[in-house]
């Protein structure tokens, strides 16, 4: 994530080419976790609720980052909000952004409760 003049992070996460292969492996892990979540849906689960999980957001952010080299997190959040009928969890999305930002900046040194990067 770039720094702004105020010293706070900008909403852009950029792919660190040094970590591309690790991010590709992490994306595969996210996809497996996502498939397991979808497979375990109950008959009374809201059809859009699965799109509010941090795993979903990390999967989507990683895929976009690998495909485009950077992600404007504010713009992408609006895209996901629209894509899933306004079913969006900003806290889980912000967590996912923080995780991906740390992976690209430090290789995951500051990520807590992680399966590793």
Secondary structure, DSSP 8 states (H G I E B T S, - for coil): --B-TTSSB-SEEE--GGGHHHHHHHHHHHHHHHHHHHHT--TTS-TTGGGGSHHHHHHHHHHHHHHHSEEEHHHHHHHHHHHTTT---HHHHHHHHHHHHHHHHHSSTT--S----
